[in-house]
Amino acid sequence: MKLKTRLQLSTLMFLQYFIWGAWYVTIGTFMLTDLHFDGTQVGLIYGTFAISAMISPFFVGLIADKFFATEKVLGTLHLLGALLLYIASTAKTFPLFYPSMLIYTLTYTPTMALSNSLAFHQMKNPGVQFPGIRVLGTIGWIIAGLFIGFMAIEDSVNQLYVGAIASLILGIYSFTLPHVPPKKGAGESIKQILGLDALALLKQRPFAVLIIASILTCIPLSFYFSFTNPFLNELGMVNAAGKMTMGQMSEIIFLFAMPFFFKKLGVKKMILLGMLAWLIRYIMFSLGNVESLVWMLYLGIILHGICYDFFFVTGQIYVDTKAPSNLRSSAQGMITFATYGFGMFIGTWFSGKIVDLYSVTDGGGIMHQWDKIWHIPAIIAVIVLFFFGFVFREKRQAEVQTSEN
């Protein structure tokens, strides 16, 4: 890969995940403290992202692969996203904020699959090349979290303004990215145009098991994404957003180490380790505090490197390896549907209900029994871990290759 192309893709990933990191981690705190939403409402707002993730695969299959160049679709969506995120920032009540965030996330979630697809299109060996590019996305998320924490706007609408500005920048920049032409073809069926032809991959048992496990894992996973920042702030942790970036810092380390783990462990063991890390994280959160046991909170945060990379990134690379070249964008959309879509849609609603169930009134304010809350995703994580461990079967030689071509 040419240096220019690598720099272009790295910048793309940096901005792509800076936008997301600017609001996704801390918007729960903003909604609970500034907008005074309850746990269920917070979960439903996070659920807008999941709804959009379920819709985006069809959009990607209909637009990106078939009729328009990927980089142009990417740029247009981010420009629209900048405007829509600003509009969302003006909403102050749940009936207004909910549809505002839903419309915004409908423009953002397709860009995740599109950015991956555009990057993979430039690579001969994604298993080796993609982690080094994707790591800039992690750095972007870290910088966003450090900035939000440093500016002390975790509970402020200003985080949405930061995301809108970054989206505007990436929208303009996207039109300079490497060209990925549409894959036009004669005699295509509606099924092919919509990207539904990627559903045929589910006939492969390992692929189907991965999709099912992804859905189930994202149910407990939603507890972390939706409520960790409010949890840490409620415990009294100073600059919680900034300290949560330690998770992304560990993610960088494990991204660079992924080629080694691919060779030594293979896909199944890597995903199992990712699932185990989620379980340990929930246990640490249920036991930790900001005093003598603060190390448990830090450990739970730092485990994010294994939690995210070994589960999400490994799954993305595996899907790209299994899918034929003409189905790769649609297949990336499918894994997005399973993880950030259907699984997290259930999880965000469920986690909000659990948070409300363990909410108590304390001196006129609302407090939460976080130790009991974190027990719930821990139990679910154990069940999914055993399911995947016993059901997923694949020969090592069929797994992701990690040697240079």
C-alpha positions in Angstrom: 0.0 0.0 0.0 1.3 3.4 -0.9 2.1 5.9 1.9 -0.4 8.4 0.6 -3.2 5.8 0.6 -2.2 4.7 4.2 -2.3 8.3 5.4 -5.7 9.0 3.7 -7.2 5.9 5.3 -5.7 6.6 8.7 -7.1 10.1 8.6 -10.5 8.7 7.6 -10.5 6.3 10.6 -9.3 9.1 13.0 -12.2 11.4 12.1 -14.8 8.6 11.8 -14.3 7.6 15.4 -13.6 11.0 16.8 -17.2 12.0 15.8 -18.6 9.0 17.5 -16.4 9.3 20.6 -17.3 13.0 21.0 -20.8 12.2 22.2 -21.5 8.5 22.5 -19.6 7.9 25.7 -20.9 10.9 27.6 -24.4 11.6 26.3 -25.9 9.3 28.9 -24.5 11.6 31.6 -25.8 14.6 29.7 -29.3 13.1 29.5 -29.5 12.0 33.1 -28.2 15.2 34.7 -29.0 18.1 32.3 -32.1 16.8 30.5 -33.3 14.8 33.5 -34.3 11.6 31.5 -34.8 8.3 33.3 -32.8 5.1 32.6 -35.4 3.8 30.1 -35.3 7.0 28.1 -31.5 7.0 28.1 -31.6 3.4 26.8 -34.0 4.3 24.1 -31.8 7.2 22.9 -28.9 4.8 22.6 -31.3 2.5 20.9 -31.6 5.0 18.0 -28.1 4.0 17.0 -29.1 0.4 17.0 -32.2 1.0 14.9 -30.1 2.9 12.4 -27.5 0.1 12.4 -30.3 -2.3 11.4 -31.3 -0.1 8.5 -27.9 0.9 7.3 -27.0 -2.5 5.7 -29.8 -2.2 3.3 -28.8 1.4 2.5 -25.2 0.3 1.9 -26.3 -2.6 -0.3 -28.7 -0.3 -2.3 -26.5 2.8 -2.7 -22.8 2.3 -2.0 -22.1 -0.9 -3.9 -24.5 -0.5 -6.8 -24.9 3.1 -8.0 -22.5 5.6 -6.4 -18.8 5.8 -5.5 -18.2 4.9 -1.9 -16.2 8.0 -1.1 -19.0 10.3 -2.4 -21.7 8.6 -0.4 -19.5 8.8 2.7 -18.9 12.5 2.2 -22.5 13.3 1.6 -23.7 11.4 4.7 -21.2 13.1 7.0 -22.2 16.6 5.7 -25.8 15.8 6.4 -24.8 14.4 9.8 -23.1 17.6 10.8 -26.3 19.5 10.2 -28.5 16.9 11.9 -26.3 16.7 15.0 -26.6 20.4 15.4 -30.4 20.2 15.1 -30.4 17.4 17.7 -28.5 19.7 20.1 -31.4 22.2 20.1 -33.9 19.6 21.4 -34.6 19.7 25.2 -37.4 17.2 25.8 -37.5 13.5 25.1 -40.3 13.7 22.5 -38.0 16.0 20.5 -34.6 14.6 21.3 -35.5 11.1 20.4 -36.5 11.6 16.8 -33.6 14.1 16.4 -31.0 11.5 17.4 -32.7 8.9 15.4 -32.5 11.0 12.2 -28.9 11.8 12.9 -27.8 8.2 13.6 -29.5 7.2 10.3 -26.8 9.2 8.6 -23.9 8.1 10.8 -24.2 4.3 11.1 -23.9 3.6 7.3 -20.5 5.4 7.3 -19.1 2.7 9.6 -19.5 -0.1 7.1 -18.6 2.3 4.2 -15.3 3.4 5.9 -14.4 -0.3 6.5 -15.4 -1.3 3.0 -13.4 1.6 1.4 -10.3 0.7 3.5 -10.6 -3.1 2.7 -10.8 -2.2 -1.0 -7.3 -0.8 -0.9 -5.8 -3.8 0.9 -4.3 -7.1 -0.3 -4.2 -8.7 3.2 -6.7 -7.1 5.7 -5.6 -9.4 8.5 -2.2 -7.7 8.5 -3.0 -4.3 7.1 -6.3 -3.3 8.6 -5.3 -3.1 12.3 -2.6 -0.6 11.6 -5.1 1.6 9.8 -8.0 1.1 12.2 -5.8 2.1 15.2 -6.1 5.7 14.1 -9.8 5.4 14.7 -9.0 4.4 18.3 -6.7 7.4 18.6 -9.5 9.6 17.3 -11.9 8.2 20.0 -9.2 8.9 22.7 -8.6 12.4 21.6 -12.3 13.1 21.6 -12.7 11.7 25.1 -9.7 13.6 26.5 -11.1 16.8 24.9 -14.6 16.3 26.3 -13.1 15.5 29.8 -10.6 18.4 29.7 -13.3 20.9 28.7 -15.6 19.4 31.5 -18.6 19.1 29.1 -19.6 15.5 29.9 -23.0 16.8 31.1 -23.2 19.6 28.5 -24.8 19.9 25.1 -21.4 21.2 23.9 -20.3 17.6 23.2 -22.9 17.6 20.3 -21.4 20.7 18.9 -17.9 19.1 18.9 -19.3 16.1 17.0 -21.1 18.3 14.5 -17.9 20.2 13.7 -15.9 17.0 13.2 -18.6 15.6 11.0 -18.4 18.7 8.8 -14.7 18.3 8.4 -14.9 14.6 7.5 -17.7 15.3 5.1 -15.5 17.6 3.1 -12.4 15.4 3.4 -14.2 12.3 2.2 -14.4 13.6 -1.3 -10.6 13.4 -1.5 -10.4 9.7 -0.5 -9.3 6.9 -3.0 -12.0 6.2 -5.5 -14.1 3.1 -5.1 -16.4 2.8 -8.1 -20.0 1.4 -7.9 -20.3 -2.3 -8.8 -22.9 -2.0 -11.5 -24.1 -5.2 -13.1 -26.6 -6.2 -15.7 -29.6 -8.2 -14.8 -29.4 -7.8 -11.0 -32.3 -8.9 -9.0 -33.9 -6.8 -6.2 -32.4 -9.2 -3.7 -28.9 -8.4 -5.1 -29.6 -4.6 -5.3 -30.7 -4.5 -1.6 -27.6 -6.5 -0.6 -29.8 -9.4 0.6 -27.6 -11.8 -1.3 -25.2 -11.6 1.6 -27.7 -13.6 3.6 -26.5 -16.7 1.7 -23.4 -16.6 3.9 -25.6 -17.7 6.8 -25.7 -21.1 5.3 -22.1 -21.5 6.5 -22.4 -22.7 10.1 -19.4 -20.8 11.5 -20.6 -17.6 9.9 -24.2 -18.1 11.3 -22.9 -18.9 14.8 -20.7 -15.8 14.8 -23.7 -13.6 13.8 -25.9 -15.2 16.6 -23.2 -14.8 19.2 -22.6 -11.2 18.1 -26.3 -10.4 18.7 -26.3 -12.1 22.1 -23.0 -10.5 23.2 -24.2 -7.0 22.3 -27.1 -7.3 24.8 -24.9 -7.1 27.9 -22.4 -5.0 26.0 -25.0 -2.2 25.9 -24.7 -1.8 29.6 -21.1 -0.6 29.2 -21.7 1.8 26.3 -24.9 3.4 27.7 -24.1 3.6 31.4 -20.4 3.4 32.3 -19.9 7.2 32.2 -23.0 7.9 34.4 -21.8 5.1 36.7 -18.3 6.5 37.2 -19.6 10.1 37.6 -22.2 8.9 40.2 -19.4 7.1 42.1 -17.5 10.4 42.2 -14.7 9.8 39.7 -13.1 13.0 38.5 -12.8 13.5 34.7 -14.5 10.1 34.1 -14.5 10.7 30.3 -10.8 11.3 30.2 -10.0 8.2 32.3 -12.3 6.1 30.2 -9.9 6.7 27.3 -7.5 4.3 29.0 -9.7 1.6 27.4 -8.9 2.9 24.0 -5.2 3.2 24.8 -5.2 -0.5 25.6 -7.1 -1.0 22.4 -4.2 0.5 20.4 -1.8 -2.0 22.0 -4.0 -5.0 21.1 -4.7 -3.7 17.6 -1.0 -3.8 16.8 -0.7 -7.2 18.5 -3.6 -8.7 16.6 -1.5 -10.3 13.7 0.5 -12.2 16.4 -2.7 -13.4 18.1 -4.3 -14.4 14.8 -1.3 -16.7 14.1 -1.2 -18.2 17.6 -4.8 -18.4 18.5 -7.1 -18.2 15.5 -10.5 -16.6 15.3 -12.4 -18.7 17.8 -10.0 -18.3 20.7 -9.6 -14.6 20.1 -13.4 -14.1 20.2 -13.7 -16.2 23.3 -11.0 -14.1 25.0 -12.9 -11.0 24.0 -16.1 -12.4 25.6 -14.2 -13.4 28.7 -12.8 -9.9 29.1 -16.4 -8.5 29.0 -17.4 -10.8 31.8 -14.4 -9.8 34.0 -15.1 -6.2 33.3 -18.7 -6.4 34.6 -17.4 -8.2 37.8 -14.8 -5.5 38.4 -17.4 -2.8 38.0 -19.8 -4.5 40.4 -17.1 -4.7 43.1 -15.1 -1.5 42.6 -15.3 2.0 44.2 -13.3 5.3 43.9 -11.4 4.6 47.1 -9.5 1.5 48.1 -10.9 -0.6 45.2 -10.5 2.0 42.5 -8.0 -0.3 40.8 -11.0 -2.6 39.9 -12.6 0.3 38.0 -9.4 1.0 36.1 -8.9 -2.6 35.3 -12.5 -2.8 34.0 -11.8 0.2 31.7 -8.3 -1.0 30.5 -9.8 -4.4 29.5 -11.5 -2.6 26.6 -8.5 -3.4 24.4 -9.3 -7.1 24.5 -13.1 -6.6 24.8 -13.3 -4.5 21.6 -10.5 -5.7 19.4 -10.9 -9.4 20.0 -14.6 -9.3 19.5 -15.5 -6.5 17.1 -12.4 -6.1 14.9 -11.8 -9.9 14.7 -15.4 -10.3 13.6 -15.0 -7.6 10.9 -11.9 -9.2 9.5 -13.4 -12.7 9.6 -16.5 -11.5 7.7 -14.4 -9.7 5.1 -12.3 -12.9 4.6 -15.4 -15.1 4.2 -17.4 -12.9 1.9 -16.8 -12.9 -1.9 -15.5 -9.6 -3.2 -18.8 -8.6 -4.7 -20.5 -9.0 -1.3 -18.0 -7.5 1.1 -19.8 -4.2 1.7 -23.1 -6.1 2.2 -21.4 -8.6 4.5 -19.9 -5.7 6.6 -23.4 -4.3 6.8 -24.6 -7.6 8.1 -22.1 -7.7 10.9 -23.0 -4.1 11.7 -26.7 -5.2 11.8 -25.9 -8.0 14.2 -23.7 -6.1 16.6 -24.5 -2.4 16.6 -28.0 -3.1 15.3 -30.3 -5.9 16.5 -28.2 -7.0 19.6 -27.7 -3.4 20.9 -31.3 -2.5 20.2 -32.4 -5.2 22.6 -29.6 -4.4 24.9 -30.1 -0.6 25.2 -33.8 -1.1 26.0 -33.1 -3.9 28.5 -30.2 -2.1 30.2 -32.4 1.0 30.6 -35.1 -1.1 32.3 -32.5 -2.7 34.6 -31.1 0.7 35.6 -34.5 2.0 36.4 -35.3 -1.2 38.4 -32.3 -0.5 40.6 -32.9 3.2 41.0 -33.5 4.7 44.4 -34.5 8.2 45.5 -31.8 9.8 47.7 -32.3 13.3 49.1 -34.5 14.3 46.2 -32.1 12.9 43.6 -31.9 9.6 41.8 -29.1 7.1 42.7 -28.5 3.7 41.4 -27.5 0.3 42.9 -24.7 -0.2 40.5 -23.4 -3.4 42.1 -26.7 -5.1 41.3 -26.9 -3.6 37.9 -23.6 -5.0 36.7 -24.5 -8.5 37.9 -27.1 -8.8 35.1 -24.7 -8.3 32.1 -22.2 -10.6 33.8 -24.7 -13.4 34.0 -25.6 -13.0 30.3 -22.0 -12.9 29.3 -21.3 -16.3 30.9 -24.2 -17.8 29.0 -23.0 -16.4 25.6 -19.4 -17.4 26.3 -20.3 -21.1 26.8 -22.7 -21.0 23.8 -20.0 -19.8 21.4 -17.3 -22.0 22.9 -19.3 -25.2 22.3 -21.0 -24.4 19.0 -18.5 -22.5 16.9 -16.4 -24.9 14.8 -13.9 -24.0 12.1 -10.7 -25.5 10.7 -7.7 -23.4 11.4 -6.6 -23.4 7.8 -9.9 -21.8 6.9 -9.4 -18.9 9.3 -8.0 -15.5 8.6 -4.6 -15.5 7.0 -2.1 -13.2 8.5 1.0 -13.6 6.3 1.9 -11.0 3.7 1.0 -11.9 0.1 
